[in-house]
Amino acid sequence: MMKLYNADWCWYCRRVREKLDALGLDYEVVEVPIPHSKRREVLRVSGQTSVPVLVDGETVIDDDDRIIPYLEERYGLAS
């Protein structure tokens, strides 16, 4: 199952969630703490503390501008 490192207040994260939902994909949401200094898990997984970060198996992608095209290419172009 895919895992999305997310912040509810993050517009970029919301774009990714909307694409995942439009494609009908199952995913787990991991809400990151507000302080970057406490984002240890996403740092361990991606090497950074910014979100969104999507983990799809062995593939780790950051930034909504890279995640959305990845999802469209791999899973379809649903709007």
LOMARDREN-715041 format. One record per atom (N, C-alpha, C, O): atom name; x, y, z; residue number from 1; residue in three letters. Coordinates in steps of 0.05 Angstrom, whole numbers, plus 5000, padded with zeros to 4 digits. Each point is the difference from the previous one (the first is absolute). Layout:
N
+------+------+------+------+-----+------+
| atom |    X |    Y |    Z |  nr | rest |
+------+------+------+------+-----+------+
|   CA |    X |    Y |    Z | NUM |  ala |
...
+------+------+------+------+-----+------+
This chain:
79
+------+------+------+------+-----+------+
| atom |    X |    Y |    Z |  nr | rest |
+------+------+------+------+-----+------+
|    N | 5017 | 4976 | 5000 |   1 |  met |
|   CA | 4983 | 5024 | 5000 |   1 |  met |
|    C | 5018 | 5025 | 5000 |   1 |  met |
|    O | 5021 | 5001 | 5013 |   1 |  met |
|    N | 4971 | 5019 | 4972 |   2 |  met |
|   CA | 5015 | 5025 | 4999 |   2 |  met |
|    C | 4997 | 5015 | 5026 |   2 |  met |
|    O | 4981 | 4997 | 5015 |   2 |  met |
|    N | 5039 | 5019 | 4991 |   3 |  lys |
|   CA | 5000 | 5017 | 5024 |   3 |  lys |
|    C | 5005 | 5028 | 4992 |   3 |  lys |
|    O | 5019 | 5006 | 4985 |   3 |  lys |
|    N | 4964 | 5013 | 5024 |   4 |  leu |
|   CA | 5003 | 5028 | 4994 |   4 |  leu |
|    C | 5007 | 5015 | 5026 |   4 |  leu |
|    O | 4984 | 5001 | 5019 |   4 |  leu |
|    N | 5039 | 5011 | 4981 |   5 |  tyr |
|   CA | 5007 | 5018 | 5023 |   5 |  tyr |
|    C | 4988 | 5027 | 4993 |   5 |  tyr |
|    O | 5005 | 5011 | 4979 |   5 |  tyr |
|    N | 4979 | 4999 | 5040 |   6 |  asn |
|   CA | 4980 | 5020 | 4995 |   6 |  asn |
|    C | 4998 | 5020 | 5023 |   6 |  asn |
|    O | 5007 | 4993 | 5023 |   6 |  asn |
|    N | 4984 | 5031 | 4971 |   7 |  ala |
|   CA | 4991 | 5019 | 5020 |   7 |  ala |
|    C | 4973 | 5010 | 4991 |   7 |  ala |
|    O | 4996 | 5009 | 4978 |   7 |  ala |
|    N | 4984 | 4989 | 5040 |   8 |  asp |
|   CA | 4973 | 5008 | 4992 |   8 |  asp |
|    C | 4998 | 5029 | 4989 |   8 |  asp |
|    O | 4984 | 5005 | 4982 |   8 |  asp |
|    N | 5032 | 5013 | 5028 |   9 |  trp |
|   CA | 4999 | 5028 | 4992 |   9 |  trp |
|    C | 5016 | 5005 | 4974 |   9 |  trp |
|    O | 4999 | 5022 | 4989 |   9 |  trp |
|    N | 5014 | 4958 | 5000 |  10 |  cys |
|   CA | 5017 | 5002 | 4977 |  10 |  cys |
|    C | 4984 | 4997 | 4974 |  10 |  cys |
|    O | 4989 | 4979 | 4994 |  10 |  cys |
|    N | 5010 | 5043 | 4990 |  11 |  trp |
|   CA | 4985 | 4999 | 4975 |  11 |  trp |
|    C | 5012 | 4980 | 4980 |  11 |  trp |
|    O | 4985 | 4987 | 4986 |  11 |  trp |
|    N | 5041 | 5011 | 5014 |  12 |  tyr |
|   CA | 5013 | 4981 | 4982 |  12 |  tyr |
|    C | 4993 | 4971 | 5007 |  12 |  tyr |
|    O | 4997 | 4983 | 4982 |  12 |  tyr |
|    N | 5002 | 5012 | 5044 |  13 |  cys |
|   CA | 4992 | 4973 | 5009 |  13 |  cys |
|    C | 4971 | 4994 | 4992 |  13 |  cys |
|    O | 4993 | 4978 | 4991 |  13 |  cys |
|    N | 4990 | 5042 | 5011 |  14 |  arg |
|   CA | 4972 | 4997 | 4992 |  14 |  arg |
|    C | 4997 | 4993 | 4970 |  14 |  arg |
|    O | 4984 | 4983 | 4993 |  14 |  arg |
|    N | 5033 | 5029 | 4990 |  15 |  arg |
|   CA | 5000 | 4994 | 4972 |  15 |  arg |
|    C | 5006 | 4970 | 4996 |  15 |  arg |
|    O | 4987 | 4986 | 4984 |  15 |  arg |
|    N | 5032 | 5004 | 5031 |  16 |  val |
|   CA | 5008 | 4972 | 4997 |  16 |  val |
|    C | 4977 | 4982 | 5010 |  16 |  val |
|    O | 4994 | 4980 | 4988 |  16 |  val |
|    N | 4995 | 5026 | 5035 |  17 |  arg |
|   CA | 4978 | 4984 | 5011 |  17 |  arg |
|    C | 4976 | 5000 | 4980 |  17 |  arg |
|    O | 4988 | 4978 | 4996 |  17 |  arg |
|    N | 5006 | 5044 | 4992 |  18 |  glu |
|   CA | 4978 | 5001 | 4980 |  18 |  glu |
|    C | 5006 | 4983 | 4976 |  18 |  glu |
|    O | 4982 | 4986 | 4990 |  18 |  glu |
|    N | 5043 | 5013 | 5001 |  19 |  lys |
|   CA | 5008 | 4983 | 4977 |  19 |  lys |
|    C | 4998 | 4970 | 5008 |  19 |  lys |
|    O | 4989 | 4984 | 4985 |  19 |  lys |
|    N | 5021 | 5010 | 5039 |  20 |  leu |
|   CA | 4998 | 4972 | 5009 |  20 |  leu |
|    C | 4971 | 4991 | 5002 |  20 |  leu |
|    O | 4993 | 4978 | 4992 |  20 |  leu |
|    N | 4990 | 5039 | 5019 |  21 |  asp |
|   CA | 4972 | 4994 | 5003 |  21 |  asp |
|    C | 4986 | 4997 | 4972 |  21 |  asp |
|    O | 4984 | 4982 | 4996 |  21 |  asp |
|    N | 5023 | 5037 | 4986 |  22 |  ala |
|   CA | 4988 | 4999 | 4973 |  22 |  ala |
|    C | 5007 | 4974 | 4985 |  22 |  ala |
|    O | 4985 | 4989 | 4985 |  22 |  ala |
|    N | 5039 | 5001 | 5021 |  23 |  leu |
|   CA | 5010 | 4976 | 4987 |  23 |  leu |
|    C | 4989 | 4975 | 5015 |  23 |  leu |
|    O | 5004 | 4977 | 4991 |  23 |  leu |
|    N | 4983 | 5027 | 5032 |  24 |  gly |
|   CA | 4989 | 4978 | 5015 |  24 |  gly |
|    C | 5021 | 4982 | 5013 |  24 |  gly |
|    O | 4996 | 4976 | 5004 |  24 |  gly |
|    N | 5027 | 5037 | 5003 |  25 |  leu |
|   CA | 5022 | 4985 | 5011 |  25 |  leu |
|    C | 4999 | 4999 | 5031 |  25 |  leu |
|    O | 4992 | 5019 | 5013 |  25 |  leu |
|    N | 5016 | 4958 | 4998 |  26 |  asp |
|   CA | 5002 | 4997 | 5029 |  26 |  asp |
|    C | 5027 | 5011 | 5009 |  26 |  asp |
|    O | 5020 | 4995 | 4987 |  26 |  asp |
|    N | 4980 | 5020 | 5035 |  27 |  tyr |
|   CA | 5025 | 5011 | 5010 |  27 |  tyr |
|    C | 4996 | 5006 | 5030 |  27 |  tyr |
|    O | 4978 | 5005 | 5009 |  27 |  tyr |
|    N | 5044 | 4995 | 5004 |  28 |  glu |
|   CA | 5001 | 5008 | 5028 |  28 |  glu |
|    C | 5010 | 5028 | 5002 |  28 |  glu |
|    O | 5019 | 5008 | 4987 |  28 |  glu |
|    N | 4968 | 5008 | 5030 |  29 |  val |
|   CA | 5009 | 5027 | 5005 |  29 |  val |
|    C | 5015 | 5001 | 5026 |  29 |  val |
|    O | 4990 | 4991 | 5021 |  29 |  val |
|    N | 5034 | 5021 | 4978 |  30 |  val |
|   CA | 5016 | 5004 | 5024 |  30 |  val |
|    C | 5002 | 5030 | 5004 |  30 |  val |
|    O | 5013 | 5014 | 4984 |  30 |  val |
|    N | 4973 | 4995 | 5036 |  31 |  glu |
|   CA | 5000 | 5029 | 5006 |  31 |  glu |
|    C | 5026 | 5008 | 5014 |  31 |  glu |
|    O | 5008 | 4988 | 5020 |  31 |  glu |
|    N | 5006 | 5031 | 4968 |  32 |  val |
|   CA | 5026 | 5008 | 5011 |  32 |  val |
|    C | 4996 | 5023 | 5021 |  32 |  val |
|    O | 4981 | 5015 | 4997 |  32 |  val |
|    N | 5036 | 4987 | 5023 |  33 |  pro |
|   CA | 4998 | 5022 | 5019 |  33 |  pro |
|    C | 5006 | 5026 | 4986 |  33 |  pro |
|    O | 5013 | 5001 | 4979 |  33 |  pro |
|    N | 4977 | 5021 | 5032 |  34 |  ile |
|   CA | 5005 | 5026 | 4989 |  34 |  ile |
|    C | 5029 | 5008 | 5001 |  34 |  ile |
|    O | 5011 | 5008 | 4979 |  34 |  ile |
|    N | 5003 | 4989 | 5043 |  35 |  pro |
|   CA | 5029 | 5007 | 5000 |  35 |  pro |
|    C | 5016 | 4981 | 4983 |  35 |  pro |
|    O | 4999 | 4975 | 5004 |  35 |  pro |
|    N | 5017 | 5036 | 4978 |  36 |  his |
|   CA | 5017 | 4983 | 4983 |  36 |  his |
|    C | 5019 | 4983 | 5017 |  36 |  his |
|    O | 5007 | 4978 | 4992 |  36 |  his |
|    N | 5001 | 5032 | 5031 |  37 |  ser |
|   CA | 5019 | 4986 | 5017 |  37 |  ser |
|    C | 4989 | 4974 | 5011 |  37 |  ser |
|    O | 5015 | 4983 | 5009 |  37 |  ser |
|    N | 4959 | 5014 | 4990 |  38 |  lys |
|   CA | 4987 | 4976 | 5011 |  38 |  lys |
|    C | 4991 | 4980 | 4978 |  38 |  lys |
|    O | 4987 | 4980 | 5006 |  38 |  lys |
|    N | 5019 | 5026 | 4969 |  39 |  arg |
|   CA | 4992 | 4983 | 4978 |  39 |  arg |
|    C | 5021 | 4979 | 4994 |  39 |  arg |
|    O | 5010 | 4997 | 4978 |  39 |  arg |
|    N | 4995 | 4987 | 5042 |  40 |  arg |
|   CA | 5022 | 4980 | 4998 |  40 |  arg |
|    C | 4994 | 4978 | 4980 |  40 |  arg |
|    O | 5017 | 4991 | 4985 |  40 |  arg |
|    N | 4957 | 4999 | 5015 |  41 |  glu |
|   CA | 4994 | 4978 | 4982 |  41 |  glu |
|    C | 5002 | 5008 | 4971 |  41 |  glu |
|    O | 5012 | 4985 | 4984 |  41 |  glu |
|    N | 4977 | 5037 | 5008 |  42 |  val |
|   CA | 5002 | 5008 | 4972 |  42 |  val |
|    C | 5028 | 5007 | 4993 |  42 |  val |
|    O | 5008 | 4996 | 4977 |  42 |  val |
|    N | 5008 | 5014 | 5041 |  43 |  leu |
|   CA | 5028 | 5005 | 4995 |  43 |  leu |
|    C | 5015 | 4974 | 4995 |  43 |  leu |
|    O | 5017 | 4998 | 4982 |  43 |  leu |
|    N | 4977 | 4982 | 5034 |  44 |  arg |
|   CA | 5013 | 4974 | 4997 |  44 |  arg |
|    C | 4993 | 4987 | 4973 |  44 |  arg |
|    O | 5017 | 4988 | 4987 |  44 |  arg |
|    N | 4958 | 5015 | 5005 |  45 |  val |
|   CA | 4990 | 4988 | 4975 |  45 |  val |
|    C | 5010 | 5014 | 4975 |  45 |  val |
|    O | 5008 | 4988 | 4980 |  45 |  val |
|    N | 4992 | 5039 | 5021 |  46 |  ser |
|   CA | 5005 | 5016 | 4976 |  46 |  ser |
|    C | 5025 | 5017 | 5000 |  46 |  ser |
|    O | 5009 | 5010 | 4979 |  46 |  ser |
|    N | 5003 | 4993 | 5045 |  47 |  gly |
|   CA | 5024 | 5017 | 5002 |  47 |  gly |
|    C | 4993 | 5030 | 5002 |  47 |  gly |
|    O | 5017 | 5017 | 4998 |  47 |  gly |
|    N | 4957 | 4989 | 5006 |  48 |  gln |
|   CA | 4992 | 5028 | 5003 |  48 |  gln |
|    C | 4976 | 5001 | 5019 |  48 |  gln |
|    O | 4989 | 4980 | 5007 |  48 |  gln |
|    N | 5004 | 5044 | 5001 |  49 |  thr |
|   CA | 4978 | 5004 | 5019 |  49 |  thr |
|    C | 4975 | 5012 | 4987 |  49 |  thr |
|    O | 4980 | 5003 | 5013 |  49 |  thr |
|    N | 5022 | 5005 | 4962 |  50 |  ser |
|   CA | 4977 | 5012 | 4986 |  50 |  ser |
|    C | 4980 | 4979 | 4992 |  50 |  ser |
|    O | 5008 | 4977 | 4996 |  50 |  ser |
|    N | 4967 | 5031 | 5001 |  51 |  val |
|   CA | 4979 | 4983 | 4990 |  51 |  val |
|    C | 4987 | 5014 | 4976 |  51 |  val |
|    O | 5001 | 5024 | 4998 |  51 |  val |
|    N | 4986 | 4961 | 4985 |  52 |  pro |
|   CA | 4993 | 4972 | 5002 |  52 |  pro |
|    C | 5024 | 4982 | 4991 |  52 |  pro |
|    O | 5017 | 5008 | 4984 |  52 |  pro |
|    N | 4983 | 4968 | 5027 |  53 |  val |
|   CA | 5018 | 4978 | 4991 |  53 |  val |
|    C | 4982 | 4975 | 4997 |  53 |  val |
|    O | 4985 | 4993 | 5018 |  53 |  val |
|    N | 5018 | 4995 | 4959 |  54 |  leu |
|   CA | 4985 | 4975 | 4994 |  54 |  leu |
|    C | 5019 | 4977 | 4999 |  54 |  leu |
|    O | 5021 | 5001 | 4986 |  54 |  leu |
|    N | 4972 | 4977 | 5028 |  55 |  val |
|   CA | 5016 | 4976 | 4999 |  55 |  val |
|    C | 4982 | 4979 | 4987 |  55 |  val |
|    O | 4979 | 4993 | 5010 |  55 |  val |
|    N | 5030 | 4996 | 4967 |  56 |  asp |
|   CA | 4986 | 4980 | 4986 |  56 |  asp |
|    C | 5019 | 4976 | 4996 |  56 |  asp |
|    O | 5015 | 5000 | 4981 |  56 |  asp |
|    N | 4984 | 4982 | 5037 |  57 |  gly |
|   CA | 5019 | 4977 | 5000 |  57 |  gly |
|    C | 5028 | 5011 | 5006 |  57 |  gly |
|    O | 5005 | 5012 | 5021 |  57 |  gly |
|    N | 5013 | 4984 | 4960 |  58 |  glu |
|   CA | 5028 | 5009 | 5003 |  58 |  glu |
|    C | 5003 | 5029 | 4989 |  58 |  glu |
|    O | 5022 | 5011 | 5003 |  58 |  glu |
|    N | 4957 | 5000 | 4984 |  59 |  thr |
|   CA | 5002 | 5026 | 4988 |  59 |  thr |
|    C | 4992 | 5021 | 5020 |  59 |  thr |
|    O | 4979 | 4999 | 5013 |  59 |  thr |
|    N | 5038 | 5021 | 4990 |  60 |  val |
|   CA | 4995 | 5023 | 5018 |  60 |  val |
|    C | 5001 | 5025 | 4983 |  60 |  val |
|    O | 5020 | 5006 | 4987 |  60 |  val |
|    N | 4958 | 5010 | 5014 |  61 |  ile |
|   CA | 4998 | 5023 | 4983 |  61 |  ile |
|    C | 4991 | 5024 | 5018 |  61 |  ile |
|    O | 4982 | 4998 | 5016 |  61 |  ile |
|    N | 5032 | 5024 | 4981 |  62 |  asp |
|   CA | 4993 | 5024 | 5014 |  62 |  asp |
|    C | 4988 | 5021 | 4980 |  62 |  asp |
|    O | 5005 | 4998 | 4976 |  62 |  asp |
|    N | 4981 | 5021 | 5034 |  63 |  asp |
|   CA | 4989 | 5022 | 4985 |  63 |  asp |
|    C | 4976 | 4992 | 4983 |  63 |  asp |
|    O | 5001 | 4980 | 4985 |  63 |  asp |
|    N | 4977 | 5034 | 5018 |  64 |  asp |
|   CA | 4976 | 4994 | 4986 |  64 |  asp |
|    C | 5004 | 5001 | 4969 |  64 |  asp |
|    O | 4986 | 4986 | 4986 |  64 |  asp |
|    N | 5032 | 5032 | 5005 |  65 |  asp |
|   CA | 5004 | 5002 | 4971 |  65 |  asp |
|    C | 5015 | 4976 | 4989 |  65 |  asp |
|    O | 5000 | 4996 | 4975 |  65 |  asp |
|    N | 5011 | 4987 | 5041 |  66 |  arg |
|   CA | 5011 | 4974 | 4991 |  66 |  arg |
|    C | 4982 | 4977 | 5007 |  66 |  arg |
|    O | 4998 | 4981 | 4985 |  66 |  arg |
|    N | 4988 | 5021 | 5038 |  67 |  ile |
|   CA | 4982 | 4978 | 5008 |  67 |  ile |
|    C | 4977 | 4996 | 4981 |  67 |  ile |
|    O | 4994 | 4978 | 4992 |  67 |  ile |
|    N | 4993 | 5044 | 5001 |  68 |  ile |
|   CA | 4976 | 4998 | 4983 |  68 |  ile |
|    C | 5006 | 4988 | 4973 |  68 |  ile |
|    O | 4986 | 4982 | 4991 |  68 |  ile |
|    N | 5034 | 5027 | 4995 |  69 |  pro |
|   CA | 5007 | 4987 | 4974 |  69 |  pro |
|    C | 5007 | 4970 | 5004 |  69 |  pro |
|    O | 4993 | 4984 | 4983 |  69 |  pro |
|    N | 5021 | 5010 | 5038 |  70 |  tyr |
|   CA | 5007 | 4972 | 5006 |  70 |  tyr |
|    C | 4974 | 4983 | 5002 |  70 |  tyr |
|    O | 4998 | 4979 | 4989 |  70 |  tyr |
|    N | 4983 | 5031 | 5027 |  71 |  leu |
|   CA | 4975 | 4986 | 5004 |  71 |  leu |
|    C | 4985 | 4997 | 4974 |  71 |  leu |
|    O | 4989 | 4978 | 4994 |  71 |  leu |
|    N | 5010 | 5043 | 4990 |  72 |  glu |
|   CA | 4986 | 4999 | 4974 |  72 |  glu |
|    C | 5013 | 4979 | 4981 |  72 |  glu |
|    O | 4986 | 4985 | 4987 |  72 |  glu |
|    N | 5040 | 5015 | 5013 |  73 |  glu |
|   CA | 5014 | 4982 | 4982 |  73 |  glu |
|    C | 4997 | 4971 | 5009 |  73 |  glu |
|    O | 4996 | 4982 | 4984 |  73 |  glu |
|    N | 5006 | 5014 | 5042 |  74 |  arg |
|   CA | 4999 | 4972 | 5010 |  74 |  arg |
|    C | 4972 | 4989 | 5003 |  74 |  arg |
|    O | 4995 | 4977 | 4996 |  74 |  arg |
|    N | 4985 | 5041 | 5012 |  75 |  tyr |
|   CA | 4974 | 4990 | 5007 |  75 |  tyr |
|    C | 4977 | 5011 | 4983 |  75 |  tyr |
|    O | 4977 | 4991 | 5003 |  75 |  tyr |
|    N | 5028 | 5028 | 4979 |  76 |  gly |
|   CA | 4979 | 5010 | 4983 |  76 |  gly |
|    C | 4997 | 5030 | 5003 |  76 |  gly |
|    O | 5013 | 5013 | 5016 |  76 |  gly |
|    N | 4969 | 4998 | 4967 |  77 |  leu |
|   CA | 4997 | 5029 | 4998 |  77 |  leu |
|    C | 4974 | 5011 | 5011 |  77 |  leu |
|    O | 4990 | 5020 | 4991 |  77 |  leu |
|    N | 4998 | 4966 | 5028 |  78 |  ala |
|   CA | 4974 | 5010 | 5011 |  78 |  ala |
|    C | 5004 | 5028 | 5011 |  78 |  ala |
|    O | 5021 | 5007 | 5010 |  78 |  ala |
|    N | 4958 | 5009 | 4987 |  79 |  ser |
|   CA | 5001 | 5028 | 5009 |  79 |  ser |
|    C | 4992 | 5003 | 5029 |  79 |  ser |
|    O | 5000 | 5023 | 5010 |  79 |  ser |
+------+------+------+------+-----+------+
